[in-house]
Amino acid sequence: MSVEKSIDLTATGSTLDEAVSAAIHRASLTLKGLTSFTVERIEGTIVDGEAVYRVLVRIWFVIKEKMHE
């Protein structure tokens, strides 16, 4: 049986996919066992006539069974 925990990250990008991927990539640099994500909020701004998306992403990961290996 596994136990999971989640973290919330905010990321930006020129597309929704880019913004979500940026959050997942950043989480993968410091966390192992990523399992799923949920986009909690989508916002946007317009910079020089172009859309910039800002997403709040909840990312789930498995907590290790042992503290020391």
Secondary structure, DSSP 8 states (H G I E B T S, - for coil): ---EEEEEEEEEESSHHHHHHHHHHHHHHH-S-EEEEEEEEEEEEEETTEEEEEEEEEEEEE--S-S--
